[in-house]
Each structure stands twice: as C-alpha cells, then as structure tokens.
Amino acid sequence: MGIHVIKMPDLGEGIAEVEVVAWHVNPGDDVKEDQVLADVMTDKATVEIPSPVHGKVTSLGGVVGQSLAVGAELIRLEVEGAGNVSAEKARQEPVKSAAAEAPAEEVAEPQLEAAAASAAPARAPAPAPQKPAPKAPARQAPMPAPAMRAEGDKPLAPPAVRQRAWDMGIELQFVAGSGPAGRITHADLDAYIAGRRQGAVTGRGDNRYAQLHGEHATPIIGLRRKIAEKMQEAKRHIPHFTYVEEIDVTELELLRAQLNARYGAERGKLTLLPLLMRAVVLAIRAFPQMNARFDDEANILTQYDPVHLGIATQTDTGLMVPVVRHAEARDPWSSAAELLRLAEAARNAKATREELTGSTITITSLGPLGGIVTTPVINRPEVAIVGVNRIVDRPVVLNGAMVARKMMNLSSSFDHRVIDGMVAAQFVQTIRGYLESPATLFVE
C-alpha cells in the first residue's frame, strides 16, 4: 500500500489560491478514478476537482471556507502500489491541513474539530482529558392547554384580575381558570404569561408577542464571501455617480407582444432584457467610453470595441454575473437564447470561468421586484452599470390628455473618476430614445 497526495492544481490565469466550498468525500471513503472529490472557487467560478486514481481517503487538506494555495495538499489517498509518496515519508510528514495554520477566527470551531478528526497521524497521542458534556437544561413540562370556553361564554374573574389583564393586553377568554366555577385568579394569569413567554401556544391564543432568545452565526464563505469582497472593493475604489431616468415603455411592450405573437413559437419569447441589451449596444456606439475598464493602479482606461455584456443574475447561492459575449453581433432573439443558457448554467452552478469573466459593461435587474429607484454597484473594473426597475402603469399627460402609460425607471451608476455626470446623463437619454421609439432598435 502507498500514499497518493493530490495537490491543488494550477487553474491558470494567475490564480494563486482557491477556496474550498464543498467536500464530496470524507476520511475513510473509497473513491474511484474521475470521482469528484471537492468543489473549489476562484473568483466566482466553481471548479470540480476529480480524483486521478482509485484509493481510500485518509485525510483532507482543509475545511469548507478555507483558502488553499495552488500546489498545497488537497487530499491524501491510500492506494494500491507505491503511490506518489512513500508510506515512511507519509508517517514522517503527516498532512498539514490548512485548518491547523489558519487563525482561529477564520474557521468555525466545528469545522476545526472536523479537520482535526480527519487527520490520521501514525502514532496516536495520549487521549486528552475530556470535559464533561454540559448538562442540558431541564425541559419544563409544557403547560396544559386551557379549557376553552364556548363562544359567548364570559370568563369569570374578579375586577383586579380583569384590570391587570387589560393593562397587559391579555384576553381572558384564552386564560384557563382554576378557581370555583372556572374563575380566573392572579395565579392563573401568571401561569398564562409564563407559558406564553416560553413559546407555548395555548388554545386559540398565540405567541406573536412572546420573547425570542438565541442567535445564529453563519460563516460567510464561498460565493457569498466573493460577492462581499467584490462589493467592498467596488465601493472602496469607485466614487459612484447614480443617474435615474423615467422611461415610457408602452410602445416597447406593445412591439414585444406583437413580436412574441408572430415569432415566439419558432424563435422563442422575448422579454424586456434582450431589447434593453440592444439599446445599450446602440448607445455605446455614441458613447464608447461606457464600454470600458479602468485600471486605477496604472491609471489606464481601456475602451473595447466588442460589447461583452454582464448580466447580473440571482442564484440560490448568491449574485453571479454571466457574460453575453459580442452582444453587438446579436439580434434580440440570439441575445434571449444566450441569456437563457447562461442563466441556467449559473443557477445550476455549471457556469465556467470564461462565462463569468470578461464583461465590459453590466446590466442588472430585479425584475418585478425592481422598485422605483436603485443604486447599483459597479462591477469593478468596469465604469458603468445599467439598472432596470419594474414596469408600472402610471397616469401621464400625453398630448394634453391624462392617459395611463407603462413607465419604467432606469437607475444607472457610473465611475465618476472617468465619466462626467453630463456624459452619463446623455448616455441614459440615448438609451431612453431607443426604448421609447422601439422601431429604431431594428434600423441601422
């Protein structure tokens, strides 16, 4: 028998470290060649690490939420034959998990215990004295539900008890009485209050006003940690300028309905987003500085001819930004099909690194929950982001008459270091012109 050590592979593009976001095996498990051992994250892309050999897991190189350097030990397997590390060397140099080197505050205590348990040194240390397990607090017997009165039956209680119940907002109808003929006493009122504080739901009463205790700590790891880091970097480095404009999309929605009725069966249904994407592409022709990235360390602004549109997409694990490449070369149906493909890949955690990087400008939308105004955060190092708010029917004065129109706000943010406010406003107004006269989206 030998030991085969699997190290963190070099995933390219200058990646120095990755974060472990999931283990698919545990110490003692038998694994087969090409079986997925772990998921690791680089930027926003999740990569599966397969096993190159058959073997049995002896130890893991870290715990979920920890960062491992490229080349660091990821997992150790016991294999038939010599392996790539001799058994003698393995005993002399037991695996150093990242958990042992990480500061205590960076890893949740249960995870550290799991990592320690997974390490299998050749010589078992003397068992440490175990602390006695804390005694669980004695569980109080639940209070018996009061005998509920029939509708219309008036609860019996002396005036002092009634006044006290009134002051405390308690309906005596729900308080069980232990006195003669079911009369409610102060002791009954105290028992009812105690039961409600313990979360006991008594009869038709409720615990809406019961005190709650406890707290729940959740480690910020994986995609959520990457999102936090990206947002923090963007707000720290970029002075945001947000511009909001109201847009009449009545004609756009009418055209979209007509296109879907005529071409939906063969080309697929159009949402608002592909049409907005086309409007952004056309507006960039007049304002190419919006389709750019700013390297604030080198002080270089790079404008791009191709429009690689990032589309902020909400997934179960957090916000991801898949990229529709060469949006300038796509008609609305091609954009819609690519949007659907990328959104499904992102939500199923199947999007590749190439599909999640390289955007030059971003569109973000909360759909029906879009509110009236938002202040979107720029996807650094880009210089602009276009935000979509929900469409609502509003009264509008049109040709001297009050009419109902479908109105939508665009809330867009710009890097004020390189984009002046006037230019930002002109860019949004250009988008507005295309959306309010939607035929121009198809006229070159």
The 8 nearest C-alpha neighbors of each residue, nearest first, counted from 0:
[[1, 79, 80, 78, 81, 77, 2, 82],
 [0, 2, 81, 82, 78, 80, 86, 77],
 [1, 3, 77, 82, 84, 76, 78, 86],
 [2, 4, 82, 83, 76, 84, 75, 77],
 [5, 3, 75, 74, 76, 6, 2, 83],
 [6, 4, 74, 73, 72, 75, 3, 7],
 [7, 5, 72, 73, 70, 71, 8, 4],
 [6, 8, 70, 69, 71, 73, 72, 9],
 [9, 7, 69, 10, 6, 70, 5, 48],
 [8, 10, 11, 69, 7, 70, 14, 15],
 [11, 9, 8, 14, 12, 13, 69, 41],
 [10, 12, 9, 13, 14, 15, 8, 69],
 [13, 11, 14, 10, 9, 15, 352, 41],
 [12, 14, 11, 15, 10, 9, 16, 69],
 [15, 13, 12, 16, 11, 10, 9, 41],
 [16, 14, 69, 68, 13, 17, 9, 67],
 [17, 15, 68, 69, 67, 14, 66, 18],
 [16, 18, 41, 66, 67, 40, 39, 68],
 [17, 19, 66, 40, 39, 65, 20, 64],
 [18, 20, 39, 63, 64, 65, 21, 38],
 [19, 21, 63, 221, 39, 38, 64, 18],
 [22, 20, 38, 37, 63, 19, 23, 39],
 [23, 21, 37, 24, 36, 38, 20, 63],
 [22, 24, 36, 37, 21, 35, 25, 38],
 [25, 23, 22, 36, 28, 26, 37, 56],
 [24, 26, 28, 27, 56, 23, 22, 59],
 [27, 25, 56, 57, 58, 28, 117, 24],
 [26, 28, 56, 57, 55, 25, 29, 58],
 [29, 27, 56, 26, 55, 25, 24, 30],
 [30, 28, 55, 54, 56, 27, 31, 53],
 [31, 29, 54, 53, 55, 28, 34, 32],
 [32, 30, 53, 34, 33, 52, 54, 29],
 [31, 33, 52, 53, 51, 50, 34, 30],
 [32, 34, 50, 49, 51, 35, 31, 52],
 [35, 33, 49, 31, 32, 50, 36, 30],
 [36, 34, 49, 48, 37, 33, 50, 47],
 [35, 37, 23, 49, 48, 24, 34, 22],
 [36, 38, 22, 48, 23, 21, 35, 47],
 [39, 37, 47, 21, 46, 20, 48, 19],
 [40, 38, 19, 46, 18, 20, 45, 17],
 [39, 41, 45, 18, 17, 44, 46, 42],
 [40, 42, 17, 44, 43, 45, 39, 18],
 [41, 43, 44, 40, 225, 17, 222, 352],
 [44, 42, 41, 222, 40, 45, 225, 355],
 [43, 45, 352, 41, 40, 42, 351, 46],
 [44, 46, 40, 39, 38, 41, 43, 47],
 [47, 45, 39, 38, 40, 44, 48, 41],
 [46, 48, 38, 37, 35, 49, 39, 45],
 [47, 49, 37, 35, 36, 38, 46, 50],
 [50, 48, 35, 33, 34, 36, 47, 51],
 [49, 51, 33, 32, 34, 52, 35, 36],
 [50, 52, 32, 33, 49, 53, 34, 31],
 [53, 51, 32, 50, 54, 31, 33, 78],
 [54, 52, 31, 32, 30, 78, 51, 55],
 [55, 53, 78, 77, 30, 76, 29, 52],
 [54, 56, 29, 77, 76, 28, 30, 27],
 [57, 55, 76, 26, 27, 28, 58, 75],
 [56, 58, 26, 76, 75, 27, 55, 77],
 [59, 57, 118, 117, 75, 26, 56, 74],
 [58, 60, 74, 61, 73, 117, 75, 26],
 [61, 59, 96, 73, 74, 72, 97, 58],
 [62, 60, 97, 96, 98, 59, 114, 65],
 [61, 63, 65, 110, 64, 114, 98, 19],
 [62, 64, 19, 20, 65, 21, 61, 22],
 [63, 65, 220, 19, 20, 18, 62, 221],
 [66, 64, 18, 63, 19, 62, 61, 67],
 [65, 67, 18, 17, 19, 16, 68, 64],
 [68, 66, 16, 17, 18, 71, 69, 65],
 [67, 69, 16, 71, 15, 70, 17, 66],
 [68, 70, 7, 16, 71, 15, 9, 8],
 [71, 69, 7, 6, 68, 8, 72, 9],
 [72, 70, 68, 6, 7, 69, 73, 67],
 [71, 73, 6, 60, 74, 5, 7, 70],
 [74, 72, 60, 6, 7, 5, 71, 59],
 [73, 75, 59, 60, 5, 72, 58, 4],
 [76, 74, 4, 58, 57, 3, 56, 5],
 [77, 75, 56, 3, 55, 57, 54, 2],
 [76, 78, 2, 55, 54, 1, 3, 56],
 [79, 77, 54, 1, 0, 2, 76, 82],
 [78, 80, 0, 1, 81, 77, 82, 54],
 [81, 79, 0, 1, 82, 78, 2, 77],
 [80, 82, 1, 0, 85, 83, 79, 2],
 [81, 83, 1, 3, 2, 84, 80, 78],
 [82, 84, 3, 2, 81, 85, 4, 1],
 [85, 83, 2, 82, 3, 86, 89, 88],
 [84, 86, 88, 87, 1, 89, 2, 81],
 [85, 87, 89, 88, 1, 2, 90, 84],
 [88, 86, 90, 85, 89, 91, 84, 92],
 [89, 87, 91, 85, 90, 86, 92, 84],
 [88, 90, 86, 92, 87, 91, 93, 85],
 [91, 89, 87, 88, 92, 93, 121, 86],
 [92, 90, 88, 89, 93, 87, 121, 86],
 [93, 91, 89, 90, 88, 94, 95, 87],
 [92, 94, 89, 90, 120, 91, 95, 119],
 [95, 93, 96, 92, 118, 60, 58, 72],
 [96, 94, 93, 97, 99, 60, 72, 100],
 [95, 97, 60, 61, 98, 99, 94, 59],
 [96, 98, 61, 100, 99, 101, 60, 95],
 [97, 99, 96, 101, 100, 61, 111, 62],
 [100, 98, 97, 96, 101, 95, 111, 115],
 [101, 99, 97, 98, 102, 96, 95, 103],
 [100, 102, 98, 99, 97, 103, 105, 106],
 [103, 101, 104, 105, 100, 106, 98, 99],
 [102, 104, 105, 106, 101, 107, 108, 111],
 [103, 105, 102, 106, 107, 101, 108, 218],
 [106, 104, 103, 102, 101, 107, 65, 64],
 [107, 105, 104, 103, 108, 110, 111, 65],
 [106, 108, 110, 109, 111, 105, 218, 104],
 [107, 109, 111, 110, 106, 112, 103, 104],
 [110, 108, 112, 111, 107, 113, 106, 114],
 [111, 109, 113, 108, 112, 107, 62, 114],
 [112, 110, 114, 108, 113, 109, 98, 115],
 [111, 113, 115, 109, 110, 114, 116, 108],
 [112, 114, 110, 116, 111, 115, 117, 109],
 [115, 113, 117, 111, 116, 112, 62, 110],
 [116, 114, 112, 117, 113, 118, 111, 99],
 [115, 117, 113, 114, 118, 112, 119, 111],
 [116, 118, 114, 58, 115, 26, 113, 119],
 [119, 117, 58, 115, 116, 120, 114, 94],
 [118, 120, 117, 121, 58, 57, 116, 93],
 [121, 119, 122, 93, 118, 123, 90, 94],
 [120, 122, 90, 123, 119, 93, 91, 89],
 [123, 121, 120, 124, 90, 119, 125, 91],
 [122, 124, 121, 120, 125, 126, 119, 118],
 [125, 123, 126, 122, 127, 120, 121, 119],
 [124, 126, 127, 123, 128, 122, 129, 120],
 [125, 127, 124, 128, 129, 123, 122, 130],
 [128, 126, 129, 125, 124, 130, 123, 131],
 [129, 127, 126, 130, 125, 131, 124, 132],
 [130, 128, 127, 131, 126, 132, 133, 125],
 [129, 131, 132, 128, 133, 127, 134, 126],
 [130, 132, 133, 129, 134, 128, 135, 127],
 [131, 133, 130, 134, 129, 135, 136, 128],
 [134, 132, 131, 135, 130, 136, 129, 137],
 [133, 135, 136, 132, 137, 131, 138, 130],
 [134, 136, 137, 133, 138, 132, 139, 131],
 [137, 135, 138, 134, 133, 139, 132, 140],
 [136, 138, 139, 135, 134, 140, 133, 141],
 [139, 137, 136, 140, 135, 141, 197, 134],
 [138, 140, 137, 141, 142, 136, 197, 194],
 [139, 141, 138, 142, 143, 137, 194, 199],
 [142, 140, 139, 143, 199, 194, 138, 144],
 [141, 143, 194, 144, 140, 199, 201, 190],
 [142, 144, 145, 141, 201, 140, 146, 194],
 [143, 145, 201, 202, 142, 146, 175, 200],
 [146, 144, 175, 147, 143, 174, 202, 201],
 [145, 147, 175, 148, 144, 202, 176, 174],
 [148, 146, 145, 149, 173, 202, 175, 172],
 [147, 149, 152, 150, 146, 172, 154, 153],
 [148, 150, 152, 151, 147, 153, 172, 146],
 [149, 151, 152, 148, 153, 147, 172, 154],
 [150, 152, 153, 149, 148, 154, 172, 147],
 [153, 151, 149, 150, 148, 154, 172, 155],
 [152, 154, 151, 155, 172, 148, 150, 149],
 [155, 153, 172, 171, 152, 156, 182, 183],
 [154, 156, 182, 183, 153, 181, 157, 176],
 [157, 155, 183, 182, 160, 161, 154, 158],
 [156, 158, 160, 159, 161, 155, 183, 184],
 [159, 157, 161, 160, 162, 156, 163, 155],
 [160, 158, 162, 161, 157, 163, 156, 185],
 [159, 161, 163, 162, 158, 157, 185, 164],
 [162, 160, 158, 164, 159, 163, 165, 156],
 [163, 161, 165, 159, 160, 164, 158, 166],
 [162, 164, 160, 166, 165, 161, 159, 167],
 [165, 163, 169, 167, 161, 162, 166, 168],
 [164, 166, 162, 168, 163, 167, 161, 169],
 [165, 167, 163, 164, 168, 162, 169, 161],
 [166, 168, 164, 165, 169, 163, 162, 170],
 [169, 167, 165, 166, 164, 170, 163, 171],
 [170, 168, 164, 167, 165, 171, 166, 173],
 [169, 171, 172, 173, 168, 164, 174, 165],
 [170, 172, 174, 173, 169, 154, 164, 161],
 [171, 173, 170, 174, 154, 148, 153, 147],
 [172, 174, 171, 204, 170, 175, 147, 203],
 [175, 173, 171, 172, 191, 145, 176, 188],
 [174, 176, 145, 146, 173, 187, 177, 183],
 [177, 175, 183, 181, 182, 178, 187, 174],
 [176, 178, 181, 182, 183, 175, 187, 179],
 [179, 177, 182, 181, 176, 183, 180, 184],
 [178, 180, 181, 182, 177, 176, 183, 155],
 [181, 179, 182, 178, 155, 177, 176, 183],
 [182, 180, 176, 178, 179, 177, 183, 155],
 [181, 183, 178, 155, 176, 156, 179, 180],
 [184, 182, 176, 156, 187, 155, 178, 177],
 [183, 185, 187, 186, 188, 182, 160, 178],
 [184, 186, 188, 187, 160, 189, 183, 159],
 [185, 187, 189, 184, 188, 190, 183, 191],
 [188, 186, 190, 184, 185, 189, 183, 176],
 [187, 189, 185, 191, 186, 190, 192, 184],
 [190, 188, 186, 192, 187, 191, 193, 185],
 [191, 189, 187, 193, 188, 192, 194, 186],
 [190, 192, 188, 194, 189, 193, 195, 187],
 [193, 191, 195, 189, 194, 190, 196, 188],
 [194, 192, 190, 196, 195, 191, 189, 197],
 [193, 195, 197, 191, 199, 196, 192, 190],
 [194, 196, 198, 192, 199, 197, 193, 209],
 [197, 195, 209, 193, 198, 194, 210, 192],
 [198, 196, 194, 195, 199, 193, 209, 210],
 [199, 197, 195, 196, 206, 209, 200, 194],
 [200, 198, 195, 194, 197, 201, 206, 141],
 [201, 199, 205, 206, 204, 198, 202, 195],
 [202, 200, 144, 204, 199, 203, 205, 145],
 [201, 203, 204, 144, 200, 145, 147, 173],
 [202, 204, 201, 205, 173, 200, 147, 172],
 [203, 205, 201, 202, 173, 200, 206, 170],
 [206, 204, 200, 207, 203, 201, 195, 202],
 [207, 205, 209, 208, 200, 198, 195, 199],
 [206, 208, 209, 205, 210, 198, 195, 204],
 [207, 209, 206, 210, 205, 195, 196, 211],
 [208, 210, 196, 206, 207, 195, 198, 211],
 [209, 211, 196, 208, 212, 198, 197, 195],
 [212, 210, 209, 213, 198, 196, 197, 208],
 [213, 211, 210, 214, 209, 197, 196, 215],
 [214, 212, 211, 215, 216, 210, 197, 198],
 [213, 215, 216, 212, 211, 217, 210, 218],
 [214, 216, 217, 213, 218, 212, 211, 107],
 [215, 217, 218, 214, 107, 219, 213, 108],
 [216, 218, 219, 215, 220, 107, 214, 223],
 [219, 217, 220, 216, 107, 64, 106, 105],
 [220, 218, 224, 223, 217, 221, 64, 222],
 [221, 219, 224, 64, 223, 218, 222, 20],
 [220, 222, 20, 224, 223, 64, 225, 40],
 [221, 223, 225, 224, 226, 43, 220, 317],
 [222, 224, 226, 225, 221, 220, 219, 317],
 [223, 225, 220, 227, 219, 222, 226, 221],
 [226, 224, 222, 228, 227, 223, 229, 42],
 [225, 227, 223, 229, 224, 228, 230, 222],
 [228, 226, 224, 230, 225, 229, 231, 223],
 [227, 229, 225, 231, 226, 230, 232, 224],
 [230, 228, 226, 232, 231, 227, 225, 233],
 [231, 229, 233, 227, 232, 228, 226, 234],
 [230, 232, 228, 234, 233, 229, 235, 227],
 [233, 231, 235, 229, 230, 234, 236, 228],
 [232, 234, 230, 236, 231, 235, 379, 237],
 [235, 233, 231, 237, 232, 236, 230, 238],
 [236, 234, 232, 233, 231, 237, 238, 230],
 [235, 237, 233, 234, 232, 238, 295, 231],
 [236, 238, 234, 233, 239, 414, 235, 415],
 [239, 237, 415, 414, 240, 236, 416, 234],
 [238, 240, 414, 413, 237, 415, 412, 241],
 [239, 241, 413, 412, 415, 414, 238, 242],
 [242, 240, 412, 411, 374, 413, 239, 243],
 [241, 243, 411, 410, 412, 240, 424, 244],
 [244, 242, 410, 409, 411, 408, 241, 245],
 [243, 245, 409, 408, 246, 242, 410, 427],
 [246, 244, 408, 407, 409, 406, 247, 243],
 [245, 247, 407, 406, 408, 248, 431, 244],
 [246, 248, 406, 249, 435, 405, 407, 404],
 [247, 249, 251, 250, 405, 435, 406, 252],
 [250, 248, 405, 252, 251, 247, 404, 253],
 [249, 251, 253, 252, 248, 254, 435, 437],
 [252, 250, 248, 254, 253, 249, 437, 255],
 [251, 253, 255, 249, 254, 250, 248, 256],
 [252, 254, 250, 256, 251, 255, 249, 257],
 [255, 253, 257, 251, 256, 252, 250, 258],
 [254, 256, 252, 258, 257, 253, 251, 259],
 [257, 255, 259, 253, 254, 258, 260, 252],
 [256, 258, 254, 260, 255, 259, 261, 253],
 [259, 257, 255, 261, 260, 256, 262, 254],
 [258, 260, 263, 256, 262, 261, 268, 257],
 [261, 259, 257, 258, 263, 262, 256, 264],
 [260, 262, 258, 259, 263, 257, 264, 256],
 [263, 261, 259, 266, 264, 265, 258, 260],
 [264, 262, 259, 267, 268, 266, 265, 260],
 [263, 265, 262, 267, 266, 268, 261, 259],
 [264, 266, 263, 262, 267, 261, 268, 259],
 [267, 265, 263, 262, 264, 332, 268, 259],
 [268, 266, 263, 264, 265, 269, 332, 262],
 [267, 269, 263, 259, 270, 266, 264, 262],
 [270, 268, 259, 335, 267, 271, 255, 332],
 [269, 271, 272, 273, 268, 255, 274, 335],
 [270, 272, 274, 273, 275, 269, 255, 252],
 [271, 273, 275, 274, 270, 276, 335, 269],
 [274, 272, 276, 331, 275, 335, 334, 271],
 [275, 273, 277, 276, 272, 271, 331, 278],
 [274, 276, 278, 272, 277, 273, 279, 271],
 [275, 277, 273, 279, 274, 278, 272, 280],
 [278, 276, 280, 274, 275, 279, 281, 273],
 [277, 279, 275, 281, 276, 280, 430, 433],
 [280, 278, 282, 276, 277, 281, 430, 283],
 [281, 279, 277, 283, 278, 282, 327, 276],
 [280, 282, 278, 283, 284, 279, 277, 285],
 [283, 281, 279, 284, 285, 280, 429, 430],
 [284, 282, 286, 287, 280, 285, 281, 279],
 [285, 283, 282, 281, 286, 287, 280, 279],
 [284, 286, 283, 282, 287, 281, 426, 429],
 [285, 287, 283, 288, 284, 289, 282, 426],
 [286, 288, 283, 289, 290, 284, 285, 302],
 [287, 289, 290, 286, 291, 302, 283, 418],
 [290, 288, 287, 291, 286, 383, 382, 283],
 [291, 289, 359, 288, 287, 360, 302, 303],
 [290, 292, 302, 301, 289, 359, 303, 288],
 [293, 291, 381, 380, 301, 300, 382, 359],
 [292, 294, 300, 380, 295, 299, 381, 301],
 [293, 295, 299, 296, 298, 297, 300, 292],
 [294, 296, 298, 297, 293, 299, 236, 300],
 [297, 295, 294, 298, 299, 293, 236, 300],
 [296, 298, 299, 295, 294, 293, 300, 301],
 [299, 297, 295, 296, 294, 300, 293, 301],
 [300, 298, 294, 297, 293, 301, 295, 296],
 [299, 301, 293, 292, 294, 302, 298, 291],
 [302, 300, 292, 291, 299, 293, 303, 294],
 [303, 301, 291, 290, 288, 300, 292, 287],
 [304, 302, 305, 291, 290, 301, 306, 359],
 [303, 305, 306, 302, 290, 287, 291, 327],
 [306, 304, 325, 303, 307, 327, 326, 324],
 [307, 305, 325, 326, 327, 308, 359, 304],
 [306, 308, 324, 358, 359, 325, 323, 326],
 [309, 307, 323, 360, 361, 322, 358, 306],
 [308, 310, 361, 322, 358, 320, 321, 360],
 [311, 309, 362, 320, 321, 361, 363, 312],
 [310, 312, 320, 363, 319, 362, 309, 318],
 [313, 311, 319, 318, 320, 310, 314, 342],
 [312, 314, 318, 317, 319, 311, 315, 346],
 [315, 313, 346, 317, 316, 318, 312, 345],
 [314, 316, 317, 346, 313, 318, 347, 348],
 [317, 315, 314, 222, 223, 318, 313, 346],
 [318, 316, 314, 315, 313, 223, 222, 319],
 [317, 319, 313, 312, 314, 311, 320, 226],
 [318, 320, 312, 311, 313, 321, 317, 345],
 [319, 321, 311, 310, 309, 312, 355, 322],
 [322, 320, 355, 354, 309, 310, 341, 319],
 [321, 323, 309, 308, 354, 355, 358, 324],
 [324, 322, 308, 307, 326, 309, 325, 337],
 [323, 325, 307, 326, 322, 308, 306, 358],
 [326, 324, 306, 327, 307, 305, 328, 323],
 [325, 327, 329, 328, 306, 324, 307, 323],
 [328, 326, 325, 329, 306, 280, 305, 277],
 [329, 327, 326, 325, 330, 305, 306, 324],
 [330, 328, 326, 333, 327, 334, 331, 325],
 [329, 331, 333, 332, 334, 328, 277, 326],
 [332, 330, 273, 334, 333, 274, 335, 329],
 [333, 331, 335, 334, 330, 336, 266, 269],
 [332, 334, 336, 330, 335, 329, 331, 337],
 [333, 335, 331, 337, 332, 336, 273, 329],
 [336, 334, 332, 338, 333, 337, 273, 331],
 [337, 335, 339, 333, 338, 334, 332, 340],
 [336, 338, 340, 334, 339, 335, 341, 333],
 [339, 337, 335, 341, 336, 340, 342, 334],
 [338, 340, 342, 336, 337, 341, 343, 335],
 [341, 339, 337, 343, 338, 342, 344, 336],
 [340, 342, 344, 338, 343, 339, 345, 337],
 [341, 343, 345, 339, 344, 340, 338, 346],
 [344, 342, 346, 340, 345, 341, 347, 339],
 [343, 345, 349, 350, 341, 347, 342, 346],
 [346, 344, 348, 350, 342, 343, 347, 349],
 [345, 347, 314, 343, 348, 344, 342, 315],
 [346, 348, 344, 349, 345, 343, 350, 314],
 [349, 347, 345, 346, 350, 344, 45, 44],
 [350, 348, 344, 347, 345, 351, 346, 45],
 [351, 349, 344, 345, 348, 354, 352, 355],
 [352, 350, 354, 353, 44, 349, 355, 45],
 [351, 353, 44, 355, 354, 356, 350, 43],
 [354, 352, 351, 355, 356, 357, 350, 322],
 [353, 355, 351, 352, 321, 322, 356, 350],
 [356, 354, 321, 352, 353, 322, 320, 351],
 [357, 355, 353, 358, 354, 352, 322, 321],
 [356, 358, 359, 307, 355, 322, 353, 354],
 [359, 357, 307, 309, 308, 322, 360, 356],
 [358, 360, 307, 290, 291, 381, 308, 306],
 [361, 359, 308, 290, 358, 383, 381, 309],
 [360, 362, 309, 384, 308, 310, 385, 363],
 [363, 361, 385, 310, 384, 386, 309, 311],
 [362, 364, 386, 311, 310, 385, 387, 361],
 [365, 363, 387, 366, 386, 388, 369, 362],
 [364, 366, 369, 368, 367, 388, 387, 363],
 [365, 367, 369, 368, 364, 389, 388, 387],
 [366, 368, 389, 369, 365, 390, 388, 370],
 [369, 367, 365, 366, 370, 389, 388, 364],
 [370, 368, 388, 365, 389, 366, 367, 364],
 [371, 369, 368, 388, 372, 389, 373, 367],
 [370, 372, 388, 408, 369, 373, 389, 407],
 [373, 371, 370, 410, 388, 374, 408, 243],
 [372, 374, 410, 375, 371, 370, 386, 388],
 [373, 375, 241, 410, 376, 412, 372, 411],
 [376, 374, 373, 412, 386, 377, 411, 384],
 [375, 377, 378, 374, 412, 233, 230, 234],
 [378, 376, 384, 379, 383, 375, 233, 412],
 [377, 379, 381, 380, 376, 233, 361, 384],
 [380, 378, 381, 233, 377, 382, 229, 232],
 [379, 381, 292, 293, 378, 382, 294, 233],
 [380, 382, 292, 379, 378, 291, 383, 359],
 [381, 383, 414, 413, 292, 291, 289, 380],
 [384, 382, 413, 412, 360, 381, 289, 377],
 [383, 385, 361, 412, 377, 411, 362, 360],
 [386, 384, 411, 362, 363, 361, 410, 412],
 [387, 385, 410, 363, 411, 409, 364, 362],
 [388, 386, 364, 409, 410, 363, 408, 369],
 [389, 387, 369, 408, 370, 371, 407, 409],
 [388, 390, 369, 367, 366, 370, 407, 391],
 [389, 391, 407, 406, 405, 388, 392, 367],
 [392, 390, 406, 405, 393, 389, 407, 404],
 [391, 393, 405, 404, 403, 406, 394, 390],
 [392, 394, 403, 404, 391, 395, 405, 406],
 [395, 393, 403, 402, 401, 404, 396, 392],
 [396, 394, 402, 401, 403, 397, 393, 404],
 [395, 397, 401, 400, 399, 402, 398, 394],
 [398, 396, 400, 399, 395, 401, 402, 404],
 [399, 397, 400, 396, 401, 402, 395, 403],
 [398, 400, 397, 396, 401, 402, 395, 394],
 [401, 399, 397, 396, 398, 402, 395, 394],
 [400, 402, 396, 395, 394, 397, 399, 403],
 [403, 401, 395, 394, 400, 396, 404, 397],
 [402, 404, 394, 393, 395, 392, 405, 401],
 [405, 403, 392, 393, 249, 406, 394, 402],
 [404, 406, 392, 249, 391, 248, 247, 390],
 [407, 405, 247, 391, 390, 246, 248, 404],
 [408, 406, 390, 246, 245, 389, 388, 247],
 [409, 407, 245, 388, 244, 246, 410, 387],
 [408, 410, 387, 244, 243, 386, 388, 411],
 [411, 409, 243, 386, 373, 242, 372, 408],
 [410, 412, 385, 386, 242, 241, 384, 409],
 [411, 413, 241, 240, 384, 383, 375, 239],
 [414, 412, 383, 240, 382, 239, 415, 241],
 [413, 415, 382, 239, 416, 418, 238, 237],
 [416, 414, 418, 417, 238, 240, 413, 419],
 [417, 415, 414, 418, 238, 419, 237, 239],
 [416, 418, 415, 414, 419, 382, 300, 293],
 [419, 417, 415, 414, 416, 413, 423, 420],
 [420, 418, 422, 421, 415, 423, 417, 416],
 [421, 419, 423, 422, 424, 418, 415, 240],
 [420, 422, 424, 423, 419, 425, 418, 426],
 [421, 423, 425, 419, 424, 420, 426, 418],
 [424, 422, 420, 426, 421, 425, 419, 427],
 [423, 425, 421, 427, 426, 422, 428, 420],
 [426, 424, 428, 422, 423, 427, 429, 421],
 [425, 427, 423, 429, 424, 428, 422, 430],
 [428, 426, 430, 424, 429, 425, 431, 423],
 [427, 429, 431, 425, 430, 426, 424, 432],
 [428, 430, 432, 426, 431, 427, 282, 425],
 [431, 429, 427, 433, 428, 432, 278, 282],
 [430, 432, 428, 434, 429, 433, 435, 246],
 [433, 431, 429, 435, 430, 434, 436, 428],
 [432, 434, 436, 430, 431, 437, 435, 278],
 [435, 433, 437, 431, 436, 432, 251, 430],
 [434, 436, 432, 433, 437, 248, 247, 431],
 [437, 435, 433, 434, 438, 439, 432, 250],
 [436, 438, 434, 439, 440, 251, 433, 435],
 [439, 437, 440, 436, 441, 442, 433, 254],
 [440, 438, 442, 437, 441, 433, 436, 443],
 [441, 439, 438, 437, 442, 433, 278, 277],
 [440, 442, 439, 438, 443, 437, 330, 277],
 [443, 441, 439, 440, 438, 437, 433, 281],
 [442, 441, 439, 440, 281, 438, 284, 277]]
